[in-house]
């Protein structure tokens, strides 16, 4: 609890609004309850989330910090990851990565995810989680496509 409470304590009201809208549901029930308790302690009005999101003052900041394009927070999680998704590229960078692979060397790129709203800013290996609604729509499309191809 202390780590989640410590993290939430570092968020301003706008960041907290984005957190509740986009990231809250990713936590398990016990943690969600702890987050709810924190929101009550802080007197955070959940009904005002959309207003805070729509009037985000950070949107107009020009401080040259790297920021999330969705919530404009500078609280980003950066990790160097081994770049494995080189198969679709034809540029020099892709060719160099493939050549390094033949030498048993790895090419690393930054993966950047917003800690506030979980927006994936840079995803070199295309590993961003897919939403449930997208999975359902993809499944319906595959079924529909399969029916069309078997009827022809």
Buried (B, 14 or more C-beta within 10 A) or exposed (E): EEEEEEBBEEBEEBBBBBBBBBBBEEEEEEEEEBBBEBBEEEEBEEEEBEEBBEEBEBEEEEEEEEBBEBBBBBBBEEEEBEBBBBEEEEEEEBEEBEEBBEEEEEBEBEBBBBBBBBBBBEBBEEEEEEEEEEEEEEEEEEEEEEEEEEEE
